[in-house]
Structures are given as structure tokens and as C-alpha cells.
Amino acid sequence: MSASDRARAADALVIFGITGDLAKVMTFRSLYRLEARGLLTCPIVGVAVSDWSEDDLRSHARSAIENTGQAIDESVFGRFRHCIQASVLQRAFPLLGVKRARAL
């Protein structure tokens, strides 16, 4: 892998289980801090079974960040919230011919 390949930005960061406890306790704060440093350069696609809208997920992200004790800078969070996209796993199943998710 060349240096130029390593420097390319990702197309998206896909996070499975975005509505779960790990995301609530650690992931959202970490991503917010990356945005604050100007290092979050791609959209975040949150995948979950929960049927949440993007606004629901963004509200959850804000609450999760605040609950870690992190002070919210409105300009940083404004940029961060526009990076977050929701993808509900259950909506994709009919397209794939799957009726219900099964644990691996």
C-alpha cells in the first residue's frame, strides 16, 4: 500500500449496533471528539435493528455525549450531527430475501 492510498479519506464509517450500550458509552463521544479536532472526514452510517429516524439517532447521540460529561460545543455538534445517518437493518431484509435477523 502506497502512502497516497493510506491518505485517502474513507467513503463512510459504518457502525453496527449504533443504538446499543457501547455506542452510548464510548463511540459517540469518541466520534464527537474526532469532529472537534477536524479528523472526522466521512459520513457515519449507523446500523441497528431499532426503527429510529435520523433525528432520533442524532438526539440519542447528543444525550450520550452529554451523559459522558463532555461539554457540547454547538458549532462542533452542528457539524457532527450532519455526519450521522441511520440505516435500520430490518428495512433491508426484504430486499435481501431475509424475513428476520438471526444471531450468528
C-alpha positions in Angstrom: 0.0 0.0 0.0 1.4 3.3 -1.0 1.4 6.5 1.1 -1.2 8.1 -1.2 -3.5 5.1 -0.6 -3.2 5.4 3.1 -4.0 9.2 3.0 -7.3 8.8 1.1 -10.5 9.5 3.1 -13.0 6.8 3.7 -16.3 6.8 1.8 -18.2 6.1 5.1 -17.8 4.8 8.6 -20.4 2.0 9.1 -21.2 1.3 12.8 -23.3 -1.8 13.6 -25.2 -1.6 16.8 -25.3 2.2 16.8 -28.2 2.3 19.3 -26.5 0.0 21.8 -24.7 0.5 25.1 -21.1 0.6 23.7 -22.1 3.4 21.3 -23.9 5.3 24.1 -21.0 5.0 26.5 -17.9 5.4 24.2 -18.5 5.6 20.4 -20.5 8.8 20.1 -18.1 10.7 22.4 -15.1 9.5 20.5 -16.6 10.4 17.2 -17.6 13.8 18.5 -14.1 14.4 19.7 -12.7 13.5 16.3 -15.1 16.0 14.7 -13.9 18.7 17.2 -10.3 18.0 16.1 -11.3 18.1 12.4 -10.5 14.5 11.8 -13.9 13.1 11.0 -14.0 13.4 7.3 -16.7 10.9 6.2 -20.4 10.2 6.9 -21.3 7.9 9.8 -23.8 5.2 8.8 -25.4 3.8 12.0 -26.9 0.4 11.5 -29.3 -1.1 14.0 -32.4 -3.2 14.4 -34.2 -0.3 16.2 -36.6 1.6 13.9 -35.1 5.1 14.6 -35.2 8.1 12.3 -32.0 10.1 11.7 -33.4 12.7 14.1 -33.9 10.0 16.8 -30.4 8.8 16.3 -28.9 12.4 16.4 -30.9 13.2 19.6 -29.6 9.9 21.1 -26.0 10.8 20.1 -26.3 14.2 21.8 -27.7 12.7 25.0 -25.0 10.0 25.0 -22.2 12.6 24.6 -23.6 14.8 27.3 -24.0 11.9 29.7 -20.3 11.2 29.4 -19.6 14.6 30.9 -18.3 16.0 27.6 -19.2 19.7 27.2 -21.0 20.3 23.9 -19.8 23.0 21.5 -22.8 23.8 19.4 -20.8 24.5 16.2 -18.9 21.2 16.6 -22.2 19.3 17.3 -23.9 21.0 14.3 -21.2 19.6 12.0 -21.2 16.2 13.8 -25.0 15.8 13.6 -24.9 16.2 9.8 -22.5 13.3 9.5 -24.9 10.9 11.2 -27.1 8.8 9.0 -29.4 6.0 10.2 -29.9 2.6 8.5 -32.5 0.3 10.0 -31.4 -3.3 9.4 -34.9 -4.7 9.3 -35.8 -2.5 6.3 -33.0 -4.1 4.3 -34.1 -7.7 4.9 -37.0 -7.9 2.5 -34.6 -6.7 -0.3 -32.2 -9.5 0.6 -35.0 -12.1 0.9 -34.5 -12.4 4.6 -37.6 -12.4 6.9 -35.9 -11.9 10.2 -32.4 -11.4 11.6 -30.7 -14.3 13.3 -27.8 -14.1 15.7 -24.5 -15.5 14.3 
